[in-house]
Amino acid sequence: MAKSNFDINKLLSQMTLEEKVGQLIQLNSMFIGETTADITGPKEQLGVSDSMLAKIGSTLNFHSFAEVKALQDGHMEKDRLGIPLLFMMDVIHGYRTIFPIPLALGASFDPELVKDCTRMAAKEASAGGIHVTFTPMVDYVRDARWGRVMETCGEDPLVNSVMGAAQVEAFQGDDISDPENIATCVKHFAAYGGAEAGRDYNTVELSERLLRECYFPAYKACLDAGANMVMPSFNSLNGVPSIANKWLIQDVLKGEWGFDGIIISDYNAIGELLKHGIAQNAKDAALMAFENGCDIDMMSAGYCSSLCQLVEEGKVSEKKIDEAVLKVLELKRELGLFEDPYHGGSTEKEEALCLCPEHRAIALRAAEECAVLLKNNGTLPFSKDIKNIAIIGPFADSNAIKGFWACNGLDKECVSVAEGVKNLLPDAKITVAAGCSAEWNVCDKDGFAEAVEAARNADAVILCLGEPQNYSGEGNSRADLGLPGEQMALAREVLAVNKNAAAVLFNGRPLVLTELDEIAPAILDMFFPGSEGGNAAARLLFGEANPSGKVTMSFPKSVGQCPIYYNHPSTGRPKARPENVHQPYASSYIGCGNKALYPFGHGLSYSDFSYESLELDTDRMSADSEINVRVTVKNNGDRAGKEVVQLYMRDLCASAVRPVQSLIAFKKVDIGAGETVTVDFTITEEMLRFYNFRCEFISEPGDFEVSAGYADNLILTKKFTLE
Ligand code: GLC
């Protein structure tokens, strides 16, 4: 695509102050569009005049090209200078063809798969008239009680960084004016996932050291990949809400990292400064946010009602307004909107692309690769010769498996497990019985008898359990991580009558599965797999596909262990006794172990992989040398499979406490039946760096260990020394 040479400086010179401020305001369909022209309530509440409304620069969450086109046409007619609107949306894991939630995407450990899914989403969204997505969300998280766990890639900085950068590259391509590419907005800066007690929007108090070591890397990786925009987070960070946090935005984001793109507030985050108690009124909040570098105000009264006045009063310079406006106009120019305000979108394209066979195939592959086989005593895969199958549980025939933040995806367009099994085994007798509800407060067991009878009479049982998709996502935190309602009671009764059974889970976060793990012969976690979830589950259960996912977040034994994460320091009193034995005067719980039920990096396969060796080409390195590591993995089974070879490092002694292990590299490899493969990694001095207590990013001479395997199950450990 030829780059636009539209003269935005000339345009700026023609704009009035109100037209400039309009470009810094983003309002949604409550305020603009055919359906709302006469609604005055929200406008009055926000203090926005009709005159200002006609001049806003961007909008969000319109759901079809037809809507977008109508709005853009109307706007362009009214706007004196014909400046096109920017259309933004949360295209988090698909636009209409929905692929697995990001927590599951991370479990694929396959950045190329993430790119394939993201390319698909970019094409569909752009055809639908979307110019910018509020993605990637790369909030580092350690507490599964937090609802937005589903939207992130979990507790490891490297996985979050790799998957976040992959999304930026895949959404933006080489040129965002290309109709198949859209711009990105990395969020939520910063440390939104550190909400105290895992309760959404709650206070975040974290040391600078921990922020830099775990919470910052993924945002920085996305900016290094070229993300166009940044969205600061709702939460206060060490006492100051991010949108007004000078250290975070001025010193780190703009100062240290040199970010000079658009900063957009989260939804009414500027207005929330009053609730936080650090702004007296909308005008103060607007001043605070604008002075701190917030360019666009999403959905608050701040800029609408006060920014012009602040300029007229001399509290904000028009020069600063011009700088912010030029960023917005530059993004519109880069997108080619001055030449084509529709960015190549059309209803024809949208209808041709959304849920087309090729896109459904991508969603299917993703749902298969993101699933994690948590447990298997050999029951799986089921034989395809089975003729009589009972599919039981609240998710047995549920299409509500697209997950939160599913954009334009519809439940009815998602394939349920029962539908998937019927598609795969059209001749089998399939009995479906929900048995009970998945709601936490619905405790009736009326459906048990039918479910247990179906299980008793079946050759195999698929027990579909989980948490409703609106129990995770924004605002949906949980204080209990068990299977809601009577699902465990149902599982106990069903599994008591038929041992040829497997549990299939639908969840937006790690759940507490300790009892299920004791009684279920096999457990396959689909998370929220999206449009092709049921087909993927069926193909995995009956061996048409081989599970390869690995959890990117620890599954606790008890919610009381939260926050629980693999890359934890040793403490001065690490527990030495067995998991189920309390050890007084050690870092230990009475009645519960310290370890996760399923630790970070865990996931089983139908293949039988063994790690034969881990070799270093030298056991000494200096700051300007490297160590080459070769891991040899064998597939002893009769099935080809994919294995995520993970490389962990431990710094044995440093000037600050170090994690007992840190993932420093991973590669997902195909290994044929009986095949042996070697996987090569390189250890560099930069991989050994950490933030010392003065927050200097340094490496220190000393001894290190490098291991293959996964958290809590490190193998083939070798030592080396940094001189
Ligand atoms: C929400 C979310 C943010 C999203 C925005 C626009 O409140 O916090 O992630 O991008 O509003 O929908």
Boltz pocket constraint, residues with backbone or C-beta under 6 A from the ligand:
constraints:
  - pocket:
      binder: B
      contacts: [[A, 60], [A, 90], [A, 134], [A, 187], [A, 266], [A, 267], [A, 474]]
      max_distance: 6.0
